[in-house]
Amino acid sequence: MRAMTHHHDLNATLFDRAKALIPGGVNSPVRAFRAVGGTPPFITRGQGAHVWDADGRRLIDYIGS
């Protein structure tokens, strides 16, 4: 796992682009209506129970999707 020494926030940039193309910027009506809040992670890859977002953060995929 690579260390992140600074935050790029590529997820926010991708979310802004997605909002110009998709209603609410996401594929979920719940998230589109801001019920969840925050910037969604844009997943770039997955391996086993882990996924990596556009900013290089490794996350655990608790939902399995």
All heavy atoms as TSV, in Angstrom:
chain	resi	resn	atom	element	x	y	z
A	1	MET	N	N	0.849	-1.179	0.000
A	1	MET	CA	C	0.000	0.000	0.000
A	1	MET	C	C	0.887	1.232	0.000
A	1	MET	O	O	1.813	1.346	0.777
A	1	MET	CB	C	-0.882	-0.031	1.255
A	1	MET	CG	C	-1.847	1.106	1.308
A	1	MET	SD	S	-3.087	0.874	2.581
A	1	MET	CE	C	-2.307	1.711	3.935
A	2	ARG	N	N	0.606	2.158	-0.897
A	2	ARG	CA	C	1.430	3.374	-0.940
A	2	ARG	C	C	0.928	4.401	0.051
A	2	ARG	O	O	-0.257	4.494	0.326
A	2	ARG	CB	C	1.471	3.932	-2.352
A	2	ARG	CG	C	0.211	4.606	-2.785
A	2	ARG	CD	C	0.363	5.070	-4.227
A	2	ARG	NE	N	-0.972	5.198	-4.762
A	2	ARG	CZ	C	-1.428	6.260	-5.362
A	2	ARG	NH1	N	-0.655	7.289	-5.565
A	2	ARG	NH2	N	-2.643	6.317	-5.805
A	3	ALA	N	N	1.842	5.140	0.589
A	3	ALA	CA	C	1.496	6.171	1.570
A	3	ALA	C	C	1.018	7.429	0.860
A	3	ALA	O	O	1.565	7.822	-0.160
A	3	ALA	CB	C	2.710	6.495	2.435
A	4	MET	N	N	-0.023	8.027	1.394
A	4	MET	CA	C	-0.535	9.280	0.844
A	4	MET	C	C	-0.003	10.418	1.712
A	4	MET	O	O	-0.318	10.497	2.888
A	4	MET	CB	C	-2.061	9.294	0.859
A	4	MET	CG	C	-2.695	8.280	-0.067
A	4	MET	SD	S	-2.385	8.568	-1.808
A	4	MET	CE	C	-3.228	10.104	-2.061
A	5	THR	N	N	0.819	11.256	1.135
A	5	THR	CA	C	1.384	12.358	1.902
A	5	THR	C	C	0.600	13.644	1.703
A	5	THR	O	O	0.728	14.559	2.464
A	5	THR	CB	C	2.856	12.594	1.504
A	5	THR	OG1	O	2.923	12.803	0.091
A	5	THR	CG2	C	3.703	11.397	1.888
A	6	HIS	N	N	-0.215	13.694	0.648
A	6	HIS	CA	C	-1.057	14.860	0.418
A	6	HIS	C	C	-2.342	14.417	-0.253
A	6	HIS	O	O	-2.423	13.337	-0.838
A	6	HIS	CB	C	-0.337	15.917	-0.420
A	6	HIS	CG	C	0.255	15.372	-1.684
A	6	HIS	ND1	N	-0.453	15.247	-2.842
A	6	HIS	CD2	C	1.486	14.882	-1.955
A	6	HIS	CE1	C	0.323	14.722	-3.771
A	6	HIS	NE2	N	1.486	14.474	-3.261
A	7	HIS	N	N	-3.362	15.232	-0.145
A	7	HIS	CA	C	-4.685	14.880	-0.641
A	7	HIS	C	C	-4.921	15.548	-1.990
A	7	HIS	O	O	-4.830	16.756	-2.112
A	7	HIS	CB	C	-5.727	15.330	0.381
A	7	HIS	CG	C	-7.114	14.921	0.031
A	7	HIS	ND1	N	-7.503	13.609	-0.023
A	7	HIS	CD2	C	-8.190	15.652	-0.290
A	7	HIS	CE1	C	-8.773	13.562	-0.360
A	7	HIS	NE2	N	-9.217	14.782	-0.526
A	8	HIS	N	N	-5.204	14.759	-3.012
A	8	HIS	CA	C	-5.425	15.307	-4.355
A	8	HIS	C	C	-6.871	15.714	-4.580
A	8	HIS	O	O	-7.144	16.625	-5.329
A	8	HIS	CB	C	-5.035	14.270	-5.419
A	8	HIS	CG	C	-3.595	13.933	-5.421
A	8	HIS	ND1	N	-2.631	14.819	-5.799
A	8	HIS	CD2	C	-2.960	12.805	-5.068
A	8	HIS	CE1	C	-1.452	14.243	-5.690
A	8	HIS	NE2	N	-1.621	13.026	-5.249
A	9	ASP	N	N	-7.808	15.016	-3.956
A	9	ASP	CA	C	-9.244	15.247	-4.084
A	9	ASP	C	C	-9.725	15.105	-5.523
A	9	ASP	O	O	-10.534	15.884	-6.009
A	9	ASP	CB	C	-9.641	16.585	-3.481
A	9	ASP	CG	C	-11.064	16.538	-2.929
A	9	ASP	OD1	O	-11.628	15.435	-2.844
A	9	ASP	OD2	O	-11.610	17.591	-2.600
A	10	LEU	N	N	-9.209	14.099	-6.216
A	10	LEU	CA	C	-9.663	13.791	-7.561
A	10	LEU	C	C	-11.120	13.342	-7.541
A	10	LEU	O	O	-11.859	13.569	-8.498
A	10	LEU	CB	C	-8.774	12.722	-8.192
A	10	LEU	CG	C	-9.058	12.337	-9.632
A	10	LEU	CD1	C	-9.045	13.564	-10.544
A	10	LEU	CD2	C	-8.052	11.316	-10.107
A	11	ASN	N	N	-11.566	12.728	-6.423
A	11	ASN	CA	C	-12.967	12.331	-6.303
A	11	ASN	C	C	-13.891	13.533	-6.478
A	11	ASN	O	O	-14.905	13.442	-7.157
A	11	ASN	CB	C	-13.235	11.676	-4.947
A	11	ASN	CG	C	-12.662	10.283	-4.867
A	11	ASN	OD1	O	-12.909	9.440	-5.715
A	11	ASN	ND2	N	-11.879	10.039	-3.839
A	12	ALA	N	N	-13.561	14.672	-5.886
A	12	ALA	CA	C	-14.390	15.880	-5.999
A	12	ALA	C	C	-14.426	16.382	-7.438
A	12	ALA	O	O	-15.480	16.788	-7.940
A	12	ALA	CB	C	-13.878	16.971	-5.059
A	13	THR	N	N	-13.301	16.341	-8.126
A	13	THR	CA	C	-13.245	16.764	-9.526
A	13	THR	C	C	-14.112	15.859	-10.395
A	13	THR	O	O	-14.880	16.332	-11.242
A	13	THR	CB	C	-11.788	16.746	-10.030
A	13	THR	OG1	O	-11.018	17.630	-9.231
A	13	THR	CG2	C	-11.698	17.162	-11.486
A	14	LEU	N	N	-14.004	14.546	-10.181
A	14	LEU	CA	C	-14.809	13.598	-10.945
A	14	LEU	C	C	-16.294	13.752	-10.627
A	14	LEU	O	O	-17.150	13.629	-11.514
A	14	LEU	CB	C	-14.341	12.174	-10.676
A	14	LEU	CG	C	-12.951	11.838	-11.215
A	14	LEU	CD1	C	-12.484	10.483	-10.692
A	14	LEU	CD2	C	-12.938	11.869	-12.728
A	15	PHE	N	N	-16.619	14.038	-9.367
A	15	PHE	CA	C	-18.007	14.237	-8.971
A	15	PHE	C	C	-18.593	15.468	-9.668
A	15	PHE	O	O	-19.725	15.441	-10.152
A	15	PHE	CB	C	-18.105	14.364	-7.452
A	15	PHE	CG	C	-19.506	14.378	-6.913
A	15	PHE	CD1	C	-20.492	13.565	-7.441
A	15	PHE	CD2	C	-19.833	15.195	-5.857
A	15	PHE	CE1	C	-21.789	13.566	-6.927
A	15	PHE	CE2	C	-21.115	15.217	-5.335
A	15	PHE	CZ	C	-22.095	14.395	-5.867
A	16	ASP	N	N	-17.819	16.542	-9.763
A	16	ASP	CA	C	-18.277	17.737	-10.481
A	16	ASP	C	C	-18.566	17.419	-11.943
A	16	ASP	O	O	-19.571	17.859	-12.502
A	16	ASP	CB	C	-17.244	18.865	-10.383
A	16	ASP	CG	C	-17.207	19.503	-9.008
A	16	ASP	OD1	O	-18.192	19.359	-8.248
A	16	ASP	OD2	O	-16.188	20.140	-8.689
A	17	ARG	N	N	-17.697	16.641	-12.570
A	17	ARG	CA	C	-17.911	16.241	-13.969
A	17	ARG	C	C	-19.156	15.372	-14.095
A	17	ARG	O	O	-19.949	15.536	-15.026
A	17	ARG	CB	C	-16.697	15.487	-14.504
A	17	ARG	CG	C	-15.511	16.381	-14.791
A	17	ARG	CD	C	-14.304	15.618	-15.285
A	17	ARG	NE	N	-14.604	14.817	-16.470
A	17	ARG	CZ	C	-13.805	13.872	-16.945
A	17	ARG	NH1	N	-12.658	13.606	-16.341
A	17	ARG	NH2	N	-14.127	13.191	-18.017
A	18	ALA	N	N	-19.331	14.439	-13.152
A	18	ALA	CA	C	-20.482	13.540	-13.193
A	18	ALA	C	C	-21.792	14.309	-13.026
A	18	ALA	O	O	-22.795	13.969	-13.669
A	18	ALA	CB	C	-20.354	12.469	-12.116
A	19	LYS	N	N	-21.795	15.347	-12.184
A	19	LYS	CA	C	-23.021	16.128	-11.980
A	19	LYS	C	C	-23.458	16.843	-13.248
A	19	LYS	O	O	-24.644	17.127	-13.419
A	19	LYS	CB	C	-22.830	17.132	-10.841
A	19	LYS	CG	C	-22.806	16.462	-9.473
A	19	LYS	CD	C	-22.804	17.466	-8.347
A	19	LYS	CE	C	-21.426	18.005	-8.121
A	19	LYS	NZ	N	-21.319	18.875	-6.945
A	20	ALA	N	N	-22.523	17.108	-14.151
A	20	ALA	CA	C	-22.870	17.752	-15.422
A	20	ALA	C	C	-23.500	16.753	-16.405
A	20	ALA	O	O	-24.134	17.164	-17.369
A	20	ALA	CB	C	-21.622	18.373	-16.054
A	21	LEU	N	N	-23.336	15.442	-16.134
A	21	LEU	CA	C	-23.810	14.420	-17.058
A	21	LEU	C	C	-24.935	13.547	-16.511
A	21	LEU	O	O	-25.750	13.032	-17.267
A	21	LEU	CB	C	-22.637	13.508	-17.454
A	21	LEU	CG	C	-21.446	14.212	-18.106
A	21	LEU	CD1	C	-20.276	13.265	-18.218
A	21	LEU	CD2	C	-21.856	14.752	-19.464
A	22	ILE	N	N	-24.957	13.351	-15.196
A	22	ILE	CA	C	-25.911	12.450	-14.557
A	22	ILE	C	C	-26.682	13.250	-13.506
A	22	ILE	O	O	-26.061	13.969	-12.713
A	22	ILE	CB	C	-25.171	11.283	-13.854
A	22	ILE	CG1	C	-24.278	10.543	-14.829
A	22	ILE	CG2	C	-26.153	10.344	-13.179
A	22	ILE	CD1	C	-23.311	9.584	-14.147
A	23	PRO	N	N	-28.004	13.138	-13.452
A	23	PRO	CA	C	-28.751	13.855	-12.411
A	23	PRO	C	C	-28.221	13.528	-11.015
A	23	PRO	O	O	-28.150	12.361	-10.630
A	23	PRO	CB	C	-30.184	13.347	-12.585
A	23	PRO	CG	C	-30.257	12.920	-14.010
A	23	PRO	CD	C	-28.880	12.371	-14.325
A	24	GLY	N	N	-27.803	14.526	-10.288
A	24	GLY	CA	C	-27.241	14.328	-8.959
A	24	GLY	C	C	-25.805	13.846	-8.973
A	24	GLY	O	O	-25.167	13.768	-7.939
A	25	GLY	N	N	-25.283	13.472	-10.136
A	25	GLY	CA	C	-23.897	13.042	-10.255
A	25	GLY	C	C	-23.628	11.608	-9.850
A	25	GLY	O	O	-22.491	11.158	-9.855
A	26	VAL	N	N	-24.684	10.863	-9.482
A	26	VAL	CA	C	-24.522	9.471	-9.043
A	26	VAL	C	C	-25.627	8.607	-9.629
A	26	VAL	O	O	-26.630	9.116	-10.132
A	26	VAL	CB	C	-24.528	9.348	-7.506
A	26	VAL	CG1	C	-23.325	10.039	-6.887
A	26	VAL	CG2	C	-25.811	9.908	-6.923
A	27	ASN	N	N	-25.475	7.302	-9.524
A	27	ASN	CA	C	-26.467	6.380	-10.075
A	27	ASN	C	C	-27.494	5.912	-9.054
A	27	ASN	O	O	-28.178	4.938	-9.264
A	27	ASN	CB	C	-25.769	5.167	-10.695
A	27	ASN	CG	C	-25.037	4.357	-9.648
A	27	ASN	OD1	O	-24.841	4.796	-8.529
A	27	ASN	ND2	N	-24.617	3.172	-10.027
A	28	SER	N	N	-27.603	6.609	-7.932
A	28	SER	CA	C	-28.528	6.216	-6.874
A	28	SER	C	C	-29.462	7.377	-6.559
A	28	SER	O	O	-29.012	8.472	-6.242
A	28	SER	CB	C	-27.750	5.842	-5.619
A	28	SER	OG	O	-28.604	5.800	-4.496
A	29	PRO	N	N	-30.781	7.164	-6.624
A	29	PRO	CA	C	-31.697	8.249	-6.292
A	29	PRO	C	C	-31.537	8.741	-4.858
A	29	PRO	O	O	-31.716	9.919	-4.583
A	29	PRO	CB	C	-33.083	7.647	-6.501
A	29	PRO	CG	C	-32.905	6.263	-6.964
A	29	PRO	CD	C	-31.445	5.954	-7.038
A	30	VAL	N	N	-31.165	7.851	-3.948
A	30	VAL	CA	C	-30.975	8.257	-2.553
A	30	VAL	C	C	-29.834	9.256	-2.446
A	30	VAL	O	O	-29.957	10.312	-1.836
A	30	VAL	CB	C	-30.705	7.028	-1.653
A	30	VAL	CG1	C	-30.335	7.457	-0.244
A	30	VAL	CG2	C	-31.908	6.113	-1.640
A	31	ARG	N	N	-28.694	8.938	-3.075
A	31	ARG	CA	C	-27.548	9.845	-3.018
A	31	ARG	C	C	-27.777	11.087	-3.867
A	31	ARG	O	O	-27.272	12.159	-3.550
A	31	ARG	CB	C	-26.277	9.126	-3.459
A	31	ARG	CG	C	-25.813	8.128	-2.413
A	31	ARG	CD	C	-24.569	7.437	-2.857
A	31	ARG	NE	N	-24.967	6.447	-3.857
A	31	ARG	CZ	C	-24.143	5.842	-4.665
A	31	ARG	NH1	N	-22.865	6.110	-4.639
A	31	ARG	NH2	N	-24.578	4.957	-5.532
A	32	ALA	N	N	-28.545	10.972	-4.954
A	32	ALA	CA	C	-28.797	12.119	-5.821
A	32	ALA	C	C	-29.553	13.216	-5.089
A	32	ALA	O	O	-29.403	14.392	-5.389
A	32	ALA	CB	C	-29.570	11.682	-7.064
A	33	PHE	N	N	-30.363	12.835	-4.107
A	33	PHE	CA	C	-31.123	13.825	-3.352
A	33	PHE	C	C	-30.390	14.267	-2.090
A	33	PHE	O	O	-30.985	14.784	-1.166
A	33	PHE	CB	C	-32.518	13.291	-3.031
A	33	PHE	CG	C	-33.372	13.144	-4.251
A	33	PHE	CD1	C	-33.718	11.891	-4.719
A	33	PHE	CD2	C	-33.795	14.258	-4.957
A	33	PHE	CE1	C	-34.496	11.751	-5.862
A	33	PHE	CE2	C	-34.568	14.126	-6.104
A	33	PHE	CZ	C	-34.918	12.869	-6.549
A	34	ARG	N	N	-29.096	14.022	-2.041
A	34	ARG	CA	C	-28.204	14.485	-0.974
A	34	ARG	C	C	-28.543	13.937	0.409
A	34	ARG	O	O	-28.186	14.517	1.415
A	34	ARG	CB	C	-28.165	16.012	-0.946
A	34	ARG	CG	C	-27.655	16.578	-2.245
A	34	ARG	CD	C	-27.587	18.058	-2.202
A	34	ARG	NE	N	-27.229	18.531	-3.544
A	34	ARG	CZ	C	-27.205	19.767	-3.878
A	34	ARG	NH1	N	-27.505	20.698	-3.003
A	34	ARG	NH2	N	-26.874	20.126	-5.092
A	35	ALA	N	N	-29.257	12.814	0.451
A	35	ALA	CA	C	-29.603	12.211	1.734
A	35	ALA	C	C	-28.368	11.675	2.449
A	35	ALA	O	O	-28.321	11.620	3.665
A	35	ALA	CB	C	-30.618	11.086	1.532
A	36	VAL	N	N	-27.365	11.290	1.677
A	36	VAL	CA	C	-26.155	10.709	2.257
A	36	VAL	C	C	-25.120	11.791	2.551
A	36	VAL	O	O	-24.450	11.760	3.565
A	36	VAL	CB	C	-25.568	9.633	1.309
A	36	VAL	CG1	C	-24.275	9.077	1.857
A	36	VAL	CG2	C	-26.584	8.532	1.086
A	37	GLY	N	N	-24.995	12.764	1.659
A	37	GLY	CA	C	-24.036	13.856	1.841
A	37	GLY	C	C	-22.627	13.450	1.467
A	37	GLY	O	O	-22.329	12.288	1.239
A	38	GLY	N	N	-21.757	14.432	1.391
A	38	GLY	CA	C	-20.357	14.181	1.088
A	38	GLY	C	C	-20.094	13.942	-0.387
A	38	GLY	O	O	-20.985	13.984	-1.215
A	39	THR	N	N	-18.845	13.703	-0.690
A	39	THR	CA	C	-18.407	13.404	-2.052
A	39	THR	C	C	-18.246	11.899	-2.183
A	39	THR	O	O	-17.511	11.288	-1.409
A	39	THR	CB	C	-17.054	14.090	-2.352
A	39	THR	OG1	O	-17.214	15.494	-2.199
A	39	THR	CG2	C	-16.581	13.782	-3.765
A	40	PRO	N	N	-18.919	11.287	-3.159
A	40	PRO	CA	C	-18.781	9.839	-3.301
A	40	PRO	C	C	-17.398	9.471	-3.823
A	40	PRO	O	O	-16.811	10.208	-4.613
A	40	PRO	CB	C	-19.863	9.484	-4.328
A	40	PRO	CG	C	-20.059	10.725	-5.113
A	40	PRO	CD	C	-19.798	11.864	-4.172
A	41	PRO	N	N	-16.873	8.328	-3.391
A	41	PRO	CA	C	-15.598	7.884	-3.937
A	41	PRO	C	C	-15.792	7.330	-5.336
A	41	PRO	O	O	-16.793	6.669	-5.620
A	41	PRO	CB	C	-15.156	6.780	-2.971
A	41	PRO	CG	C	-16.428	6.248	-2.406
A	41	PRO	CD	C	-17.372	7.421	-2.357
A	42	PHE	N	N	-14.869	7.617	-6.229
A	42	PHE	CA	C	-14.861	7.038	-7.568
A	42	PHE	C	C	-13.853	5.904	-7.540
A	42	PHE	O	O	-12.656	6.131	-7.382
A	42	PHE	CB	C	-14.500	8.103	-8.608
A	42	PHE	CG	C	-15.660	9.012	-8.913
A	42	PHE	CD1	C	-16.045	9.991	-8.017
A	42	PHE	CD2	C	-16.376	8.856	-10.090
A	42	PHE	CE1	C	-17.127	10.816	-8.277
A	42	PHE	CE2	C	-17.460	9.670	-10.364
A	42	PHE	CZ	C	-17.836	10.657	-9.459
A	43	ILE	N	N	-14.351	4.692	-7.655
A	43	ILE	CA	C	-13.528	3.494	-7.508
A	43	ILE	C	C	-12.753	3.237	-8.799
A	43	ILE	O	O	-13.324	3.198	-9.879
A	43	ILE	CB	C	-14.393	2.277	-7.141
A	43	ILE	CG1	C	-15.223	2.570	-5.878
A	43	ILE	CG2	C	-13.544	1.022	-6.988
A	43	ILE	CD1	C	-14.406	3.005	-4.665
A	44	THR	N	N	-11.441	3.060	-8.650
A	44	THR	CA	C	-10.589	2.826	-9.813
A	44	THR	C	C	-10.194	1.363	-9.967
A	44	THR	O	O	-9.870	0.929	-11.063
A	44	THR	CB	C	-9.309	3.676	-9.755
A	44	THR	OG1	O	-8.590	3.354	-8.562
A	44	THR	CG2	C	-9.646	5.161	-9.770
A	45	ARG	N	N	-10.202	0.617	-8.856
A	45	ARG	CA	C	-9.883	-0.807	-8.950
A	45	ARG	C	C	-10.321	-1.507	-7.682
A	45	ARG	O	O	-10.610	-0.867	-6.668
A	45	ARG	CB	C	-8.402	-1.043	-9.199
A	45	ARG	CG	C	-7.491	-0.809	-8.019
A	45	ARG	CD	C	-6.025	-1.058	-8.417
A	45	ARG	NE	N	-5.150	-1.026	-7.275
A	45	ARG	CZ	C	-4.682	-2.101	-6.634
A	45	ARG	NH1	N	-5.027	-3.296	-7.040
A	45	ARG	NH2	N	-3.875	-1.968	-5.619
A	46	GLY	N	N	-10.376	-2.812	-7.761
A	46	GLY	CA	C	-10.738	-3.616	-6.608
A	46	GLY	C	C	-9.942	-4.900	-6.585
A	46	GLY	O	O	-9.489	-5.392	-7.622
A	47	GLN	N	N	-9.757	-5.425	-5.386
A	47	GLN	CA	C	-9.068	-6.703	-5.219
A	47	GLN	C	C	-9.560	-7.306	-3.913
A	47	GLN	O	O	-9.349	-6.734	-2.846
A	47	GLN	CB	C	-7.556	-6.516	-5.184
A	47	GLN	CG	C	-6.799	-7.819	-5.061
A	47	GLN	CD	C	-5.286	-7.600	-5.106
A	47	GLN	OE1	O	-4.810	-6.490	-5.323
A	47	GLN	NE2	N	-4.549	-8.657	-4.890
A	48	GLY	N	N	-10.211	-8.455	-4.034
A	48	GLY	CA	C	-10.763	-9.078	-2.837
A	48	GLY	C	C	-11.775	-8.160	-2.171
A	48	GLY	O	O	-12.673	-7.644	-2.816
A	49	ALA	N	N	-11.603	-7.946	-0.881
A	49	ALA	CA	C	-12.525	-7.102	-0.117
A	49	ALA	C	C	-12.146	-5.628	-0.158
A	49	ALA	O	O	-12.792	-4.808	0.490
A	49	ALA	CB	C	-12.569	-7.571	1.335
A	50	HIS	N	N	-11.114	-5.277	-0.925
A	50	HIS	CA	C	-10.658	-3.888	-0.959
A	50	HIS	C	C	-10.934	-3.234	-2.304
A	50	HIS	O	O	-10.914	-3.884	-3.341
A	50	HIS	CB	C	-9.148	-3.812	-0.664
A	50	HIS	CG	C	-8.820	-4.221	0.725
A	50	HIS	ND1	N	-8.302	-5.455	1.031
A	50	HIS	CD2	C	-8.964	-3.564	1.906
A	50	HIS	CE1	C	-8.125	-5.544	2.329
A	50	HIS	NE2	N	-8.533	-4.417	2.885
A	51	VAL	N	N	-11.196	-1.941	-2.257
A	51	VAL	CA	C	-11.310	-1.112	-3.453
A	51	VAL	C	C	-10.433	0.114	-3.240
A	51	VAL	O	O	-10.127	0.488	-2.104
A	51	VAL	CB	C	-12.774	-0.682	-3.740
A	51	VAL	CG1	C	-13.624	-1.885	-4.108
A	51	VAL	CG2	C	-13.384	0.059	-2.562
A	52	TRP	N	N	-9.997	0.726	-4.326
A	52	TRP	CA	C	-9.176	1.936	-4.268
A	52	TRP	C	C	-9.935	3.047	-4.963
A	52	TRP	O	O	-10.504	2.843	-6.044
A	52	TRP	CB	C	-7.836	1.708	-4.956
A	52	TRP	CG	C	-6.865	0.929	-4.135
A	52	TRP	CD1	C	-5.824	1.427	-3.413
A	52	TRP	CD2	C	-6.817	-0.491	-3.948
A	52	TRP	NE1	N	-5.141	0.412	-2.795
A	52	TRP	CE2	C	-5.732	-0.778	-3.103
A	52	TRP	CE3	C	-7.599	-1.544	-4.415
A	52	TRP	CZ2	C	-5.414	-2.072	-2.714
A	52	TRP	CZ3	C	-7.284	-2.834	-4.030
A	52	TRP	CH2	C	-6.198	-3.087	-3.188
A	53	ASP	N	N	-9.941	4.230	-4.353
A	53	ASP	CA	C	-10.633	5.350	-4.981
A	53	ASP	C	C	-9.676	6.153	-5.849
A	53	ASP	O	O	-8.479	5.858	-5.922
A	53	ASP	CB	C	-11.342	6.237	-3.944
A	53	ASP	CG	C	-10.421	7.091	-3.101
A	53	ASP	OD1	O	-9.185	7.063	-3.267
A	53	ASP	OD2	O	-10.951	7.843	-2.259
A	54	ALA	N	N	-10.214	7.158	-6.530
A	54	ALA	CA	C	-9.424	7.965	-7.470
A	54	ALA	C	C	-8.286	8.710	-6.782
A	54	ALA	O	O	-7.314	9.078	-7.424
A	54	ALA	CB	C	-10.331	8.951	-8.197
A	55	ASP	N	N	-8.391	8.919	-5.467
A	55	ASP	CA	C	-7.333	9.597	-4.721
A	55	ASP	C	C	-6.300	8.628	-4.160
A	55	ASP	O	O	-5.400	9.023	-3.421
A	55	ASP	CB	C	-7.936	10.432	-3.589
A	55	ASP	CG	C	-8.743	11.606	-4.111
A	55	ASP	OD1	O	-8.342	12.195	-5.125
A	55	ASP	OD2	O	-9.764	11.941	-3.487
A	56	GLY	N	N	-6.440	7.330	-4.494
A	56	GLY	CA	C	-5.461	6.345	-4.065
A	56	GLY	C	C	-5.712	5.753	-2.694
A	56	GLY	O	O	-4.893	4.988	-2.198
A	57	ARG	N	N	-6.838	6.067	-2.080
A	57	ARG	CA	C	-7.148	5.516	-0.752
A	57	ARG	C	C	-7.689	4.103	-0.894
A	57	ARG	O	O	-8.556	3.840	-1.727
A	57	ARG	CB	C	-8.177	6.388	-0.035
A	57	ARG	CG	C	-7.614	7.723	0.393
A	57	ARG	CD	C	-8.669	8.515	1.114
A	57	ARG	NE	N	-9.683	8.910	0.139
A	57	ARG	CZ	C	-10.082	10.155	-0.043
A	57	ARG	NH1	N	-9.598	11.122	0.690
A	57	ARG	NH2	N	-10.996	10.428	-0.947
A	58	ARG	N	N	-7.189	3.194	-0.064
A	58	ARG	CA	C	-7.686	1.823	-0.035
A	58	ARG	C	C	-8.837	1.771	0.964
A	58	ARG	O	O	-8.709	2.200	2.105
A	58	ARG	CB	C	-6.588	0.857	0.379
A	58	ARG	CG	C	-7.054	-0.592	0.329
A	58	ARG	CD	C	-5.942	-1.528	0.620
A	58	ARG	NE	N	-5.634	-1.478	2.043
A	58	ARG	CZ	C	-4.860	-2.351	2.672
A	58	ARG	NH1	N	-4.281	-3.320	1.998
A	58	ARG	NH2	N	-4.631	-2.246	3.955
A	59	LEU	N	N	-9.961	1.224	0.507
A	59	LEU	CA	C	-11.160	1.140	1.333
A	59	LEU	C	C	-11.617	-0.310	1.398
A	59	LEU	O	O	-11.336	-1.097	0.493
A	59	LEU	CB	C	-12.283	1.995	0.712
A	59	LEU	CG	C	-11.929	3.441	0.386
A	59	LEU	CD1	C	-12.947	4.041	-0.571
A	59	LEU	CD2	C	-11.835	4.257	1.646
A	60	ILE	N	N	-12.342	-0.671	2.441
A	60	ILE	CA	C	-12.929	-2.002	2.535
A	60	ILE	C	C	-14.328	-1.927	1.940
A	60	ILE	O	O	-15.123	-1.063	2.306
A	60	ILE	CB	C	-12.986	-2.483	3.990
A	60	ILE	CG1	C	-11.569	-2.597	4.560
A	60	ILE	CG2	C	-13.724	-3.815	4.082
A	60	ILE	CD1	C	-11.534	-2.925	6.034
A	61	ASP	N	N	-14.632	-2.842	1.027
A	61	ASP	CA	C	-15.947	-2.902	0.397
A	61	ASP	C	C	-16.864	-3.755	1.270
A	61	ASP	O	O	-16.989	-4.958	1.070
A	61	ASP	CB	C	-15.821	-3.483	-1.013
A	61	ASP	CG	C	-17.130	-3.501	-1.762
A	61	ASP	OD1	O	-18.145	-3.015	-1.224
A	61	ASP	OD2	O	-17.142	-4.004	-2.889
A	62	TYR	N	N	-17.527	-3.126	2.213
A	62	TYR	CA	C	-18.429	-3.838	3.124
A	62	TYR	C	C	-19.712	-4.283	2.428
A	62	TYR	O	O	-20.385	-5.187	2.867
A	62	TYR	CB	C	-18.801	-2.959	4.330
A	62	TYR	CG	C	-17.680	-2.788	5.314
A	62	TYR	CD1	C	-16.976	-1.601	5.393
A	62	TYR	CD2	C	-17.333	-3.828	6.179
A	62	TYR	CE1	C	-15.940	-1.435	6.298
A	62	TYR	CE2	C	-16.311	-3.678	7.095
A	62	TYR	CZ	C	-15.607	-2.481	7.145
A	62	TYR	OH	O	-14.599	-2.317	8.048
A	63	ILE	N	N	-20.074	-3.633	1.329
A	63	ILE	CA	C	-21.325	-3.933	0.637
A	63	ILE	C	C	-21.122	-5.030	-0.411
A	63	ILE	O	O	-22.039	-5.753	-0.762
A	63	ILE	CB	C	-21.924	-2.663	0.028
A	63	ILE	CG1	C	-22.246	-1.706	1.167
A	63	ILE	CG2	C	-23.139	-2.953	-0.810
A	63	ILE	CD1	C	-22.747	-0.363	0.752
A	64	GLY	N	N	-19.916	-5.150	-0.925
A	64	GLY	CA	C	-19.626	-6.179	-1.910
A	64	GLY	C	C	-20.137	-5.833	-3.294
A	64	GLY	O	O	-20.537	-6.700	-4.048
A	65	SER	N	N	-20.116	-4.555	-3.615
A	65	SER	CA	C	-20.590	-4.172	-4.940
A	65	SER	C	C	-19.720	-3.078	-5.506
A	65	SER	O	O	-20.074	-2.348	-6.367
A	65	SER	CB	C	-22.034	-3.719	-4.882
A	65	SER	OG	O	-22.199	-2.585	-4.066
